[in-house]
Amino acid sequence: MDKAIIDVVSTLGNNEIASWRMNVECRKVGGLLYTEASEEEKAEICMWQSFVASKPEDEIIMALDKVLRQRTFVVGHRLSLADIVCYIRCATTSAPVAVLRWLNLVQKITWTAAPNANLPQKLDLQLPANISGPLPLPIDKRQKNHFAKVTQNNSDISDKIKAKETIPTHDKKKKEKKKAPTPAVAPIDDSDVKTAFAALDVRVGQIIEAWPHPEADKLFCEKIDIGEEQPRTIASGLRAHYSVEDLTNRHVLIFANLKARTMQGFRSEGMVLCAATADHSIVKFLEPPADAAIGSRVYLDGTDPLNLLPAATPSQVQKKKLLESVLPSLCTDADGVACCDGKPFLLPDKGSPVTAPLKNAPIS
């Protein structure tokens, strides 16, 4: 196993590596390997190396399953030496879904970036259509550029990048013009608060990953599962009120049809709903019933859940200022139940209401 790890790591990074256990010095390939890790991450990487070297495969897979249900990679938010070590030891198609998802991701990265390394036999991984647990983070522009350099003989990624780079500007515009028009949506009466609320897409979600925004002291970056193919990325200004541990696995409500915007370099694709005191000294999440299904859509008391209006498009929400017209009417009542214009929030087939620890508090 040591030879395979040295071979993979040396191909990915530095060819003069003498030891893979403590003295690995590699450059970034889709993420950190060892020297770019924090001291805490280095300690965790070394722990995994010792664990993998001393435990049987089934025990390693069980440990990976527990970790990878809430993480994309074994250590941190990027590929690390821990992933390489575990992958080489546990390359199997007989594993839980979270481990298969991780194997698929690590296999793609290593086979793309180091096709000539002494890798395990490539696995034919048949993943379910809707994988539970966190999904891989999108590859950013710098990672794509690096992959393009190290995969000149493996055209899978580099060809896509080169093709994108060589498309003339006028051709891009032509392609954009050929896109199918957005389907028409019925006119929305924004003068009525309840109708405006019905056009907003309020969904139950679960925060599957959260971390402090590296460039904004007040923001968390979150990945939230709302039942779509991939989790939403959402930024929330809650660092003064919650810790990362408070957010992970929490069920929340989000506005899901707002226009995406970039907040200090992070793409935010929605907004989490919270109740707050007037001075915002106390902020609390709205809490859907514990058994509410991920992706369930909120409606107001008195509305037929079988005949909900289609949600407005993000452009309509912005143009008609639907969020601005609804927010002044959102608050918790004397029992802490979330309401719009006095009508409680409801969820399909759930007797318990949406609540918050704060009573008679505005919601935003």
C-alpha positions as CSV (number, residue, x, y, z in Angstrom):
1,M,0.0,0.0,0.0
2,D,2.9,2.4,0.8
3,K,4.3,2.2,-2.7
4,A,0.9,2.9,-4.3
5,I,0.4,6.0,-2.1
6,I,3.9,7.3,-2.8
7,D,3.3,6.7,-6.5
8,V,-0.1,8.6,-6.6
9,V,1.1,11.5,-4.4
10,S,4.4,11.9,-6.3
11,T,2.6,11.9,-9.6
12,L,0.1,14.5,-8.3
13,G,2.8,16.7,-6.6
14,N,6.5,16.4,-5.8
15,N,8.6,13.6,-7.4
16,E,11.2,13.8,-4.6
17,I,8.9,12.5,-1.8
18,A,10.8,10.2,0.5
19,S,8.0,9.5,3.0
20,W,4.2,9.7,2.6
21,R,3.3,9.5,6.3
22,M,4.6,12.8,7.8
23,N,6.7,14.6,5.3
24,V,4.6,14.8,2.1
25,E,5.1,18.1,0.2
26,C,2.7,18.5,-2.7
27,R,1.2,21.3,-4.6
28,K,-2.6,21.7,-4.9
29,V,-4.5,19.3,-7.2
30,G,-8.2,20.1,-6.8
31,G,-7.4,20.7,-3.1
32,L,-4.9,20.3,-0.3
33,L,-2.8,17.1,0.1
34,Y,-0.6,17.8,3.2
35,T,1.5,21.0,3.4
36,E,-1.5,23.3,2.6
37,A,-3.5,21.8,5.4
38,S,-4.0,23.5,8.8
39,E,-2.3,22.1,11.8
40,E,-5.6,20.6,12.9
41,E,-6.2,19.1,9.5
42,K,-2.6,17.6,9.4
43,A,-3.3,15.9,12.8
44,E,-6.6,14.5,11.4
45,I,-4.8,13.3,8.2
46,C,-2.1,11.5,10.3
47,M,-4.8,9.9,12.4
48,W,-6.5,8.5,9.3
49,Q,-3.2,7.2,8.0
50,S,-2.5,5.3,11.2
51,F,-6.1,4.1,11.3
52,V,-6.1,2.8,7.7
53,A,-2.7,1.1,8.2
54,S,-4.0,-0.9,11.3
55,K,-7.6,-1.7,10.6
56,P,-9.4,-4.2,8.3
57,E,-11.3,-2.8,5.2
58,D,-14.8,-3.3,6.6
59,E,-14.0,-1.3,9.7
60,I,-12.5,1.5,7.6
61,I,-15.6,1.6,5.4
62,M,-17.8,1.9,8.5
63,A,-15.7,4.8,9.8
64,L,-15.8,6.5,6.4
65,D,-19.6,6.1,6.2
66,K,-20.1,8.0,9.5
67,V,-17.8,10.8,8.4
68,L,-18.9,11.1,4.7
69,R,-22.6,11.4,5.5
70,Q,-21.8,15.0,6.5
71,R,-18.7,15.7,4.5
72,T,-17.6,15.8,0.9
73,F,-14.1,14.7,1.7
74,V,-12.5,12.8,4.6
75,V,-10.7,15.9,6.0
76,G,-11.7,19.5,5.4
77,H,-13.5,20.8,2.3
78,R,-10.9,19.6,-0.3
79,L,-9.1,16.5,-1.4
80,S,-6.4,15.5,1.1
81,L,-3.9,12.8,1.6
82,A,-6.4,11.1,3.9
83,D,-8.7,10.6,0.8
84,I,-5.8,9.1,-1.2
85,V,-4.9,6.7,1.6
86,C,-8.5,5.6,2.2
87,Y,-9.3,5.3,-1.5
88,I,-6.3,3.0,-2.2
89,R,-7.2,0.8,0.7
90,C,-11.0,0.7,0.2
91,A,-11.6,0.8,-3.6
92,T,-14.7,-1.4,-3.6
93,T,-18.2,-1.3,-5.1
94,S,-19.7,-2.8,-1.9
95,A,-20.1,0.2,0.3
96,P,-22.8,2.5,1.7
97,V,-24.1,5.3,-0.6
98,A,-22.1,8.1,1.1
99,V,-18.9,6.1,0.6
100,L,-19.7,5.2,-3.0
101,R,-20.3,8.9,-3.7
102,W,-16.9,9.8,-2.2
103,L,-15.2,6.9,-4.1
104,N,-16.6,8.2,-7.3
105,L,-15.4,11.7,-6.7
106,V,-11.9,10.7,-5.6
107,Q,-11.6,8.2,-8.4
108,K,-12.4,10.9,-11.0
109,I,-9.9,13.4,-9.5
110,T,-7.0,10.9,-9.2
111,W,-7.5,9.2,-12.5
112,T,-7.8,12.6,-14.3
113,A,-4.8,14.3,-12.6
114,A,-2.6,11.2,-12.3
115,P,-3.5,8.7,-15.0
116,N,-0.1,7.1,-15.0
117,A,0.1,6.5,-11.2
118,N,-0.1,3.1,-9.6
119,L,-3.9,3.4,-9.0
120,P,-6.4,0.7,-7.9
121,Q,-8.4,-0.8,-10.7
122,K,-11.0,1.7,-11.9
123,L,-14.4,0.9,-10.4
124,D,-17.7,0.9,-12.3
125,L,-19.7,2.7,-9.7
126,Q,-23.5,2.7,-10.2
127,L,-24.7,5.5,-8.0
128,P,-28.4,6.0,-7.2
129,A,-30.3,8.9,-8.9
130,N,-30.8,10.8,-5.7
131,I,-27.7,10.4,-3.5
132,S,-28.2,11.1,0.2
133,G,-25.6,13.2,2.0
134,P,-23.4,16.0,0.8
135,L,-22.4,16.2,-2.9
136,P,-19.0,17.3,-4.3
137,L,-18.3,21.0,-4.2
138,P,-18.1,22.6,-7.7
139,I,-14.6,22.9,-9.2
140,D,-13.6,26.5,-9.3
141,K,-11.8,28.3,-12.1
142,R,-8.3,27.9,-10.7
143,Q,-8.8,24.1,-10.2
144,K,-10.0,23.8,-13.8
145,N,-6.9,25.7,-15.1
146,H,-4.7,23.3,-13.1
147,F,-6.5,20.2,-14.3
148,A,-6.1,21.5,-17.9
149,K,-2.3,21.5,-17.4
150,V,-1.9,18.1,-15.9
151,T,-4.3,16.3,-18.2
152,Q,-2.9,17.1,-21.6
153,N,-3.0,13.4,-22.5
154,N,-6.4,12.9,-20.8
155,S,-8.8,15.1,-22.7
156,D,-11.9,14.6,-20.6
157,I,-11.6,17.9,-18.6
158,S,-9.0,19.8,-20.6
159,D,-11.0,19.5,-23.9
160,K,-14.1,21.0,-22.2
161,I,-12.0,23.9,-20.8
162,K,-10.2,24.6,-24.2
163,A,-13.5,24.4,-26.1
164,K,-15.0,27.0,-23.7
165,E,-11.9,29.2,-24.0
166,T,-11.9,29.1,-27.8
167,I,-15.5,30.0,-28.4
168,P,-15.6,33.5,-29.9
169,T,-17.6,36.1,-28.1
170,H,-20.1,36.5,-30.9
171,D,-20.6,32.7,-31.0
172,K,-21.5,32.7,-27.3
173,K,-24.1,35.4,-27.9
174,K,-25.6,33.4,-30.7
175,K,-25.8,30.3,-28.5
176,E,-27.5,32.4,-25.8
177,K,-30.1,33.6,-28.2
178,K,-31.0,30.0,-29.1
179,K,-32.0,29.2,-25.5
180,A,-35.6,28.2,-25.1
181,P,-37.7,31.0,-23.7
182,T,-38.9,30.8,-20.0
183,P,-42.4,29.4,-19.8
184,A,-45.0,32.1,-19.1
185,V,-46.4,32.3,-15.6
186,A,-49.8,33.7,-14.7
187,P,-49.9,37.4,-13.6
188,I,-49.4,37.9,-9.9
189,D,-51.5,40.3,-7.8
190,D,-48.8,41.8,-5.6
191,S,-51.4,44.1,-3.9
192,D,-52.7,41.2,-1.8
193,V,-50.2,40.0,0.8
194,K,-51.6,36.4,0.9
195,T,-51.4,36.1,-2.9
196,A,-47.9,37.5,-2.9
197,F,-46.9,35.0,-0.2
198,A,-48.3,32.2,-2.3
199,A,-46.0,33.2,-5.2
200,L,-43.0,32.9,-2.9
201,D,-41.5,29.4,-2.8
202,V,-40.9,28.7,0.9
203,R,-39.3,25.3,1.4
204,V,-38.2,23.0,4.2
205,G,-34.4,22.4,4.0
206,Q,-31.6,20.7,5.9
207,I,-28.2,22.3,6.4
208,I,-25.8,19.6,5.5
209,E,-22.6,21.6,5.7
210,A,-21.7,25.1,7.1
211,W,-18.5,27.0,7.5
212,P,-17.4,30.6,8.3
213,H,-17.1,32.8,5.2
214,P,-13.4,33.5,4.8
215,E,-13.8,37.1,3.8
216,A,-16.9,38.2,5.8
217,D,-16.9,38.2,9.6
218,K,-20.7,38.1,9.9
219,L,-21.5,35.4,7.3
220,F,-21.8,31.6,7.3
221,C,-21.6,29.7,4.0
222,E,-24.0,26.8,3.9
223,K,-25.0,23.9,1.7
224,I,-28.7,23.2,2.2
225,D,-30.6,20.2,0.8
226,I,-34.2,21.2,-0.3
227,G,-34.9,18.1,-2.2
228,E,-33.2,19.2,-5.5
229,E,-30.5,17.3,-7.4
230,Q,-27.8,19.3,-5.7
231,P,-27.9,21.3,-2.4
232,R,-28.3,25.1,-2.5
233,T,-25.4,27.3,-1.5
234,I,-26.7,30.1,0.8
235,A,-25.0,32.8,2.8
236,S,-26.5,33.8,6.2
237,G,-25.4,36.6,8.5
238,L,-25.7,34.5,11.6
239,R,-22.2,34.2,13.0
240,A,-23.1,36.4,16.0
241,H,-25.9,34.1,16.9
242,Y,-24.9,30.5,16.1
243,S,-21.9,28.3,15.8
244,V,-21.1,25.9,12.9
245,E,-22.2,23.0,15.2
246,D,-25.6,24.7,15.8
247,L,-26.2,24.8,12.0
248,T,-25.1,21.3,10.9
249,N,-28.1,19.0,10.2
250,R,-30.6,21.6,11.3
251,H,-33.9,21.8,9.6
252,V,-34.8,25.3,8.4
253,L,-37.1,27.2,6.0
254,I,-35.7,29.1,3.0
255,F,-37.1,31.4,0.3
256,A,-36.1,29.2,-2.7
257,N,-37.1,31.4,-5.6
258,L,-35.0,34.5,-5.0
259,K,-32.5,35.6,-7.6
260,A,-29.0,34.3,-6.8
261,R,-26.5,36.9,-5.8
262,T,-22.8,36.9,-4.9
263,M,-22.0,37.8,-1.3
264,Q,-18.2,38.5,-0.8
265,G,-17.4,36.1,-3.6
266,F,-19.8,33.4,-2.4
267,R,-22.9,32.5,-4.5
268,S,-26.1,32.6,-2.4
269,E,-29.1,30.9,-3.9
270,G,-31.8,31.7,-1.4
271,M,-32.5,33.1,2.1
272,V,-33.0,31.3,5.4
273,L,-36.0,32.5,7.5
274,C,-35.4,33.6,11.0
275,A,-37.3,35.5,13.7
276,A,-35.6,38.4,15.5
277,T,-36.0,41.0,18.2
278,A,-36.6,44.6,17.0
279,D,-32.9,45.4,17.6
280,H,-31.7,42.1,16.1
281,S,-29.8,41.3,19.3
282,I,-31.5,37.9,19.3
283,V,-32.0,36.0,16.1
284,K,-33.6,32.5,16.0
285,F,-34.3,30.1,13.1
286,L,-37.9,29.2,12.2
287,E,-38.3,25.6,13.1
288,P,-40.4,23.3,10.9
289,P,-42.0,20.2,12.4
290,A,-39.3,17.5,13.1
291,D,-40.9,15.1,10.7
292,A,-41.5,17.6,7.8
293,A,-40.2,16.2,4.5
294,I,-37.2,17.9,2.9
295,G,-38.4,20.1,0.1
296,S,-42.0,20.5,1.4
297,R,-43.6,23.8,0.4
298,V,-45.1,26.0,3.0
299,Y,-48.6,27.4,2.5
300,L,-50.9,29.6,4.7
301,D,-53.9,28.4,6.8
302,G,-57.0,28.6,4.6
303,T,-55.2,27.6,1.4
304,D,-55.9,24.4,-0.3
305,P,-52.5,22.5,-0.4
306,L,-53.7,20.5,-3.4
307,N,-54.2,23.6,-5.5
308,L,-51.2,25.8,-4.6
309,L,-50.3,28.5,-7.2
310,P,-47.1,27.9,-9.1
311,A,-44.2,29.8,-7.5
312,A,-43.1,32.9,-9.3
313,T,-39.8,32.9,-11.2
314,P,-36.8,34.7,-9.5
315,S,-37.1,37.5,-12.1
316,Q,-40.8,38.0,-11.2
317,V,-40.0,38.0,-7.5
318,Q,-37.5,40.8,-8.1
319,K,-39.5,42.8,-10.6
320,K,-42.8,42.7,-8.6
321,K,-40.9,43.2,-5.3
322,L,-42.8,40.3,-3.8
323,L,-40.4,39.7,-0.9
324,E,-40.5,43.4,0.0
325,S,-44.3,43.4,0.0
326,V,-44.6,40.2,2.2
327,L,-41.8,40.8,4.8
328,P,-43.7,43.5,6.8
329,S,-46.6,41.0,7.3
330,L,-44.4,38.1,8.5
331,C,-44.1,37.6,12.3
332,T,-44.5,35.0,15.1
333,D,-47.7,35.2,17.2
334,A,-48.1,35.1,21.0
335,D,-47.4,31.4,20.9
336,G,-44.3,31.7,18.7
337,V,-46.2,30.3,15.6
338,A,-44.9,31.7,12.3
339,C,-47.6,33.7,10.5
340,C,-48.2,35.9,7.4
341,D,-50.9,38.5,8.0
342,G,-52.1,36.5,10.9
343,K,-52.4,33.2,9.0
344,P,-50.1,30.4,10.3
345,F,-47.6,28.7,8.2
346,L,-48.6,25.1,7.4
347,L,-47.0,22.1,5.8
348,P,-48.7,19.2,4.0
349,D,-50.1,16.5,6.4
350,K,-48.4,18.0,9.4
351,G,-50.4,18.9,12.5
352,S,-47.5,20.7,14.2
353,P,-47.0,24.4,13.2
354,V,-43.8,26.1,12.2
355,T,-42.5,27.9,15.2
356,A,-39.7,30.0,16.7
357,P,-38.4,30.5,20.2
358,L,-39.3,34.2,19.9
359,K,-42.9,35.4,20.4
360,N,-44.4,38.4,18.6
361,A,-41.2,38.8,16.6
362,P,-40.8,39.9,13.0
363,I,-39.6,37.3,10.5
364,S,-37.0,37.9,7.8
